């Protein structure tokens, strides 16, 4: 296991402990199970996304190490031998925070292939994806509680006036991974703590996300 992953797992566990310290409902055993899961799944939120989408559909779902089932209209999350029950809205918010903590945030300068269909951009050319260089992250308007994970400029043109705003779901492939160091890890951890503390949520989970993401795009002709 690389030193960087060990450090990132420690950071994830610390963020989780700080978050759940304020929770007055979960037992210590449940909190320990959640933080242990987050530590071991740092940079691997795929199961949590599957659980989240299953809850949205009102379906039971069993992943490799997680399970959610609906009982009397309420979702129950089974994790590490513990069952956590909550109203749907509360559980969705809970899983969103778990996803945020475990999500691998791409550094500045990363080059990604973005699925145009996810952005709902109208194109004159028959293309399904474009390359973008990530130039900003965690953008939020002061009047909103939702943030956009990524902002990029189109490669290879680099026109800063034509920016793409997109979520993790729009990224088809990571072509180049940008520079990262301990400062980057500390910055990402700081932002994740701030998002949890202030109750912000990603456009990844917004209702009518397609329309909102489309409205954020600059005047781009592809």
URFEN-V937321 format. One line per field, one symbol per residue. psi: psi as a letter, one per 20 degrees, with the letter a starting at -180 (. if undefined). A space follows every 10 residues. Layout:
psi=???
This chain:
psi=pqhghgghhg gghggggggi hipjgqrhgg ghgghggggi kpjmjgghgg gghgghikqq poagjqqpqp olipqppppk jqppprqggg hghghghggg hipopprqiq pqppohhhik qpqhqmqirq qqppirqlpp qhiqjqqphq prqppjgkoi inqpprrhhi ogqogpprpq ahggghgggg gggggggikr qqihjqqlhg gghghhqrnp p.
